[in-house]
Amino acid sequence: MSTDMLWLLNLALAIIMYGVALTIRTEHFKELAKDPKPILVGVLSQWILLPLLTLALCYVIEPVPSMALGMFLVAACPGGNVSNFFSMMAKGNTALSVVLTSISSVASPFITPLVFTFWASLYAPSANLLRSIEIDAWGVIQTITLILVLPLILGIVTTKVLPKVAKKLEAPFKKISIVFFAAIVIAAILPNREHFANHLFMIILLVFIHNGTALLGAFGFAKAMRQNTANTRSITIETGIQNSGLGLVIIFNFFDGLGGMALITAFWGIWHLFSGMGLSYFWSRKSART
């Protein structure tokens, strides 16, 4: 992929994250400061449980190394930009969802590379492939900081200093985000369309099972940690809706658009919108009483 195209993809994700940040309010953090346990459960579900489940799936299904790397990268990404909307729709704890998205996004420059390399190294096929690729760790940190953390901080500052402006920008940025995300997914699939056609069934199967396992695993974990219904719904959604856009940008910048990785990550980005919407609609029809 050309340098200009990479630059445009990085800019697109930065704009998406700025739009997400426009929905964040400091009140979300104040509400949860009195009881931080739901935050801890959510963080553990996303950074420990999901990668662990991903490793177990890789040993059971035995995907090709490049696809396994895509699964580990998705599991290492922060929460997706639509998770807060799905949480609100599902009658979950929207404040918890917003806080978890913020924490995972701010921590992602360091946590995402660490989680990805650690868990991918525990599955021999992906570990062997990973050793054959020279990854610029510092470059990954810088890229994630520039396209994720800085736009997030800028958006939060905008809502704090210019609340009326942030309110007016919120709706347009949501629409722009959808277009930009679609462009990132298309950019991932087009160069690999032949590979995608040849392995369509395996890609769909892996993403379905991976995403379903993430949602079910997070739901069970939150229940085991005695979280109320609203918190459980938000933790489940936050774990099953990952920032696959960031995963694709990392793949294009540091893995030369590796086919299996890109296709798994791109299709996850498409599918989790359907699974998240379906689950949120189902829960929206039910009470969220404790």
Secondary structure, 3 states (H helix, E strand, C coil): CCHHHHHHHHHHHHHHHHHHHCCCCHHHHHHHHCCCHHHHHHHHHHHHHHHHHHHHHHHHHCCCHHHHHHHHHHHHCCECCCHHHHHHHCCCCHHHHHHHHHHHHHHHHHHHHHHHHHHHCCCHHHHHHHHCCCCCHHHHHHHHHHHHHHHHHHHHHHHHHCHHHHHHHHHHHHHHHHHHHHHHHHHHHHHHHHHHHHCHHHHHHHHHHHHHHHHHHHHHHHHHCCCCHHHHHHHHHHHHCECHHHHHHHHHHHCCCCHHHHHHHHHHHHHHHHHHHHHHHHHHCCCCCC
